[in-house]
Amino acid sequence: MSKPTKSRPRQLNRAQLKAYEARRTIEMNRGMANPTGEAVTARPLSTTRRVQALSRVEEYAIIRSDLRRLLLILAVLLATLIVLTFFLR
């Protein structure tokens, strides 16, 4: 019988943290706009990073938007494949 393994939290590397922060910044700024209608630009990341835990609702919102984006890409690729199938026969 094998020994039960202890699960420890997975550590993110620097590239994953940077991508996570960039995606979080985009998601947070997506709904915000200036009174003139211009989009709010994300502030540059400082050299000292503070990682803040997101709430479950915020995490799910990011996951939902990523899934929506992936489904849109899938639909476009599928439609392209079907159209090209008829043209290339």
C-alpha positions in Angstrom: 0.0 0.0 0.0 1.4 3.4 -0.9 1.8 6.2 1.5 -0.7 9.1 1.3 0.9 12.2 -0.2 0.6 15.5 1.5 -0.8 18.2 -0.8 1.0 21.5 -0.4 0.0 24.7 -2.1 1.5 25.1 -5.6 4.0 27.9 -5.9 3.7 30.1 -9.0 6.7 31.1 -10.9 7.5 34.7 -11.9 6.0 34.5 -15.4 2.8 33.0 -14.0 2.5 35.8 -11.4 3.1 38.4 -14.0 0.5 37.0 -16.4 -2.0 36.7 -13.5 -1.5 40.3 -12.4 -1.8 41.5 -16.0 -5.0 39.5 -16.5 -6.4 40.8 -13.2 -5.6 44.4 -14.1 -7.3 44.0 -17.4 -10.4 42.5 -15.8 -10.5 45.2 -13.2 -10.2 48.0 -15.7 -12.6 46.5 -18.3 -15.7 48.0 -16.7 -14.2 51.3 -15.7 -14.2 54.3 -18.1 -13.6 58.0 -17.8 -16.5 60.4 -18.0 -15.2 61.3 -21.5 -15.8 57.7 -22.6 -12.1 56.8 -22.9 -10.9 53.6 -21.4 -8.8 53.7 -18.2 -5.2 52.7 -18.8 -3.7 50.2 -16.4 -1.0 51.7 -14.2 2.5 50.2 -14.7 3.5 47.4 -12.4 6.0 48.5 -9.8 9.1 46.7 -8.9 7.8 45.7 -5.5 4.9 43.4 -5.9 2.1 42.9 -3.5 0.0 39.8 -4.2 -3.5 40.2 -2.9 -5.9 37.3 -2.6 -8.9 37.6 -4.8 -12.4 36.8 -3.5 -14.0 33.7 -4.9 -16.4 35.9 -6.9 -13.6 37.7 -8.6 -11.8 34.5 -9.4 -14.9 33.0 -10.9 -15.4 36.2 -12.9 -11.9 35.9 -14.4 -12.4 32.2 -15.1 -15.8 32.9 -16.7 -14.4 35.6 -19.0 -11.5 33.3 -20.0 -13.9 30.5 -20.8 -16.1 32.8 -22.8 -13.1 34.0 -24.8 -12.1 30.4 -25.5 -15.6 29.4 -26.6 -15.6 32.3 -29.0 -12.3 31.3 -30.5 -13.6 27.7 -30.7 -16.7 28.8 -32.5 -14.7 30.9 -35.0 -12.3 28.1 -35.7 -15.1 25.6 -36.1 -17.0 27.9 -38.5 -13.8 28.4 -40.5 -13.2 24.7 -40.7 -16.7 24.0 -41.9 -16.6 26.8 -44.6 -13.2 25.7 -45.8 -14.4 22.1 -46.0 -17.1 23.0 -48.5 -14.8 25.3 -50.5 -11.9 22.8 -50.8 -13.8 19.8 -51.9 
